[in-house]
Amino acid sequence: MENYQESRHGKWSEEEDEMLREAVKVYGEKHWNSISTVVCGRSPIQCLHRWTKILKPGLVKGTWTEEEDLALKEWVIENGPAKWSVCSKHIQGRSGKQCRERWFNNLDPSIKKGRWAKEEDKIIFDMFKRDGPKWSLIATVLPGRTENSIKNRFYSTIRKVKNAEEKYKKVEETKSYIDDIELSKNALVLEKFIEDTLKISKINHENTFDFKKAGEVINKWIITENGLVYA
């Protein structure tokens, strides 16, 4: 099937969907090259995917039922995890893509659903740095982990790190604010101490130091772990 290079991307309009429905009525569900000439700007592949995944009548979306899961398991037991387009014909309303994703992301007994190890996280982030978001590639070196679970693990970890950084930033800002307040308090305390010390030197007009008066002033100060505190 030819894939036109000059195809339009982005959200499909209602007019395009209607043109696709009419074209499928005329040409059937196999002649996508001809159908794409009717839906101007959309490639045969785009028309195929739009029809089979979104517009095809009878297509079922949402939660899988127990009966559907059982039918899918029986198919895989008899035919192996392959030929999903054929498999979909045995599960009414489900596409081949839905069958494949349901098996590999949920029903495959080899799926590993336990806690993530640090080694697994390291592999995910190292490979992401090197290859980008190629989840299927990463899954090949993490037995039991699905593409979807790896992608979810990556983005959930990113969110946790981001939230932790924001909380740390808020704590640091609060701490800095408290430090500023303490510095202001200490400055006032120091100013008061100097003021009272100067008073001591002026208590006796004859310039003889009055220890009794000085003691009354000094006793107002308490020495703590944080320094001098005015009582």
C-alpha angles and dihedrals in degrees: 000000000000117000110209113224095208097062126139119246132202136054119351117240125226089248091055092048091051092048089050092051092050092046092052089052090055102039104023127228098301109053099076095154090061092042092053090058088062095047095058115215096017122105124228090253092052091050092048093050094044091052101042096041103035119009107033109117114248094024109151120215133183133032119013118236125229089250092054092048091050092050090050093049091050090050093052092047091054101036107017126240095309145081092056095172088059090044091056090062088065093051106057115226097011123110125222090252091053091051093049094048093045091054100043096039101039120005106039105111091215091066112121112220102169130106118306118251123224088242090058092050090050092052092049094051095040092052092044090055090050103037107015125229096341096143095170090056092049090049090061091068096040106065112208095017116110126220090247095049091049092051091048091048091052096050095040089053091049090052092049092050091047092049091048091051091050092049091048090049091051091048091050091048090050091046091050090050091051090047089053090052092049091049089052091049092048091050091053092046092050091048090051092048092052091047093052092044090056089050090056091058090053098045094095114052090203090061091244112134113248104210092188094057091041090053091053090057098041092049088065088069122078123199111222136164087271093053130252117000124188109232 
